[in-house]
Amino acid sequence: MSRKTLALLRDLAGAYGIQTSYVDVERRRQPASDESLFAALRSIGASVHTLGDVIGALRQKCISDWERPLQPVIVCWEGNLPPVEVRVPSALFEARLVVEIDFEDGEHQQWILDASTSPVVMSEAIDGRFFLAKEINVDRDIPLGYHRLTVEAGGSRTESLLVSAPRRAYNPSYGESVYRNWGVFVPLYALHSNQSWQSGDVSDLRKLIEWVREMGGQMVGTLPLLATFPEQESPYEPATRLLWNEFYCNIESIPELAGCSTARTMLDSEAFREEIRLLRESPLIKYQRERSLRKLVMEELCRCCHEDLPGRRQELEAFAKSHAMVADYARFRATLEKQQRPWQQWPGRLREGVLNEGDYDPDRQRYYMYVQWLIHEQMEGLLEDAARQSMGLYLDFPLGVDPEGYDTWRYQNAFALDASGGAPPDAVFSGGQNWGFPPLHPEQLRRQGYSYYIACLRHHLRRKGILRLDHVMFVHRLYWIPKGMGARDGVYVRYADDEFYAITNLESHRHECCVVGENLGTVPAYINRALKERGINRMHVLQYELAMENSRRPGLSVPSNAAASLNTHDMPTFAGFWQGVDIEQRLSLGLLNESGKQEEQLQRRKMKSDLIEVLQKKRFLHGTSFGVSEVLNGTLAFLGASGARMVVVNLEDLWLEEEPQNIPGGGSIYPNWKRRARYSLEEFRDKPGVRDILRSVDRNRKRRRDQEDDRTKRPDVAAD
C-alpha cells in the first residue's frame, strides 16, 4: 500500500470519526492497523472493500458532508443560539435566506436574512463543484427544550434539531450549600426478605428505601432493573433499556390474585410451597427455576384478568393504547417465541420491523403486555412513594444491550450492528475485552435526533432520583471491535459529546435527577474535566484511588462532584480486599499467575499502609493495631465527612462479606450475578453493627452539610 493511499485511508477514517491511534494504559501510542481501519470503516457504513475504493469513498464522504446544508443537531447552551453554519453549492447560494424555528410549545417564528454580508467560514472545490459555508446569526433567545430549525437556501429546505440545554446537569441544593447526601447499595436480585421467594422484588426494595430513610439516608442504589431474556443472568445485557424486568414483580401485590382462585390454589399447594422453600435455602439464585415458577403464576393471573376481571382488563387495554412501545415489545417477544431463532434470522419483513397478526401467538403477546403492565404499576408506585418521602432511587444505565434484543431490532439504524463494544488490552485483560453488544452509531443517532437515547433516558430519569451512566466515556468515544476482528484489533470511534451532554443535562433538569458518570479505568484527563464542566458527577472509588500509580497520598482529596464509595459491584468487598481474598480468587480462576499474585500482594500491603496513614492523619483511626472492622468504620467515617456530593455504602460491607457479586472475567467459573445477600432484610436492619455504622455516616454527612451551610453565611467565604 503506497504512502499516499495510507494517508488517504487515515483521512477517510478521520472523516468518519475513527481514531487512527490511541494511548494505552502504559501511556504508549498504539496505531490502528490498516485492516482494523478498513473493517471499522465498513462497520460504520463506508463503502470500502478494496484499496482502490479509498479515494472514491473519501470523495463521496466529502460531497455528502457538503451537500448537507445544516448539521442534524445544533446545541444552544443556556438558550444562546450560536452562529449557524449553512453549506450550499456556491452557484445556488442566494442572498435571501428564510430561517424558521418551530418551538416545542407550538410557537413558530420566521426570519428573512440577507446572507450576502455573512462571512464565508469555509469553502471546498470537489469535482468541479464549488461549495461555500457561511455563518448566519438569529437574534432570539431559545427556551430550554427541543425545537426544529429550518433553513431555506439554494432552493431547498433543511431541518435540524435544536437542543437548548443548561450548561450543567441538575444537582439539588441543601439550603445555600451543595446537597451532601448518602445512601446504600445492594443488587436487587441479592436483596431478600422473609416474604421473598428467593431473589428480591419491588416490595423488598420499597422496604429497604423506608428503612434507609429512617436511618437518615436519601437514596438506595442497585444494578440495572431492565427487561432481560430468560436465559440471561447479567443485568448488564438487557433485552431493552426502555422497560423494567417483570422478574422483580411482587406476586402477592398483583391485584388479580385476590380474584383468581386457580392462582391462589397454585400458590397454596404443598408442591409449590416446597419449591419456594428450596429456593430460599439456596445461597445462589436459581434464575431459571424462579422464573419458571413466576411465569406459571403470572400466566394464570393473565388469564383471569382477561376472562374473569373486566375492570382490570379495561385498565390493561387502556395502558396498551397509551403505551404503544410496550405493545410493540410484547409483539416482538411473542414473535421471538414463535420463530425460535434470533431476529437477525427472521424472514425479511419481520426482520425489518413489520409484524402483523398471524406472526405471533396472540395469547403470548397478551402475556408479555400483561407482565409489563404489572411491573410498570409496581415500579411507578415505588418511585412515586420514594419521591414523596424525599428518597431517590439510584439507578444504573448499562452501556449496551443484548444484540438479539428488542432495541437492536426496533432501532436497528441507531446501532452499528457489524461491530461490538469493548476495551483495548490493559494490565488485567491483556487480550482486550469484547463485551458482545453493538455500539451506538454516532451519525445515525444524530440524524434521528437522538430519539432512542432520549427515550432510554426518560425511562430512567424520573421521580427525583439519581442515574449512573455506565462507562460514561461513551459520550466522547467508544472502542469498537469490527465483526471478525479480535479485541486487540479494535479502534476508538468518536461521538458528538456536546450533543450527548446537552440532551442529558436537559432531561436531568426536567426530571430533577442527578447524573453520575462511571469514569473508572483508563480515562483521558479531558473527560473528567468535561464531567465537571457539565455538572455530571464522577465516581470516587476508594479501592481504585488506592491503586492509582504516581498519585499523591490516596484519599486525601475527594472531589466535591463525586459519588464516593469503597468499591463497586465489579470489585472485591472491603473485607475481601483487606484480607486479600480477591487475590486468591483470581489466582484460582486463572486470572492471575503466581508471580502476579506476589506482585499484587506487595501492592496491597502498600495500599493498606497508605490508607491507615491517611485515616490516622485525618483522625478517623486511633491506636496502632487495627482489625478490618476498625478500618472499615474509619474509612466510612472519612468518606461521610468528605466533600463528596454523595456517599454510597455497600450494604454487604457492613457485615464484612468476603465474596464479591461479580469477578470480571470469571463468569464461566465464578457464580457472577447469582449470590444472595448473607442476611435477609429483617436480619441486617436489626444488626447493631450495621445500624451503628450507618448512624455514623449520617452524623458525618449532616455535620458536613452544617459546616458548609455556616460557610455560605459568612460574607468572606464563597460557597462550594
Secondary structure, DSSP 4 states (H G I P E B T S, - for coil): --HHHHHHHHHHHHHTTB-SEEE-TTS-EEEPPHHHHHHHHHHHT---SSTTHHHHHHHHHHHHHHT-SS-SEEEEETTBPPPEEEEEEGGG--SEEEEEEE-TTS-EEEEEEEGGGSPEEEEEEETTEEEEEEEE----B--SEEEEEEEEETTEEEEEEEEEE-SS----EETTEE--EEEEE--TTT---TT-SSS--HHHHHHHHHHHHHTT--EEE-S--B---TT---TTS-S-SSSB-GGG--GGG-GGGGG-HHHHHHHHSHHHHHHHHHHHH-SB--HHHHHHHHHHHHHHHHHHHHHT-HHHHHHHHHHHHH-HHHHHHHHHHHHHHHHTS-GGGS-HHHHTT---TTSS-HHHHHHHHHHHHHHHHHHHHHHHHHHHTT-EEEEEE-S---TTSHHHHHTGGGB-TTEEEEE---SS-TT-EE--SPPBPHHHHHHTTTHHHHHHHHHHS-TT-EEEETTGGGGTEEEEEETT--GGG-EEEE--HHHHHHHHHHHHHHHT-EEEE---SS--HHHHHHHHHTT-EEEEEHHHHHH-TT-SSTTS---TTEEEES--TTS--HHHHHTTHHHHHHHHTTSS-HHHHHHHHHHHHHHHHHHHHHHHHTTSS-SS---HHHHHHHHHHHHHHS--SEEEEEGGGGGT--S-S--TT-TTTS-TT-BPPSS-HHHHTT-HHHHHHHHHHHHHHHHHHHHHHHHHHSTTS---
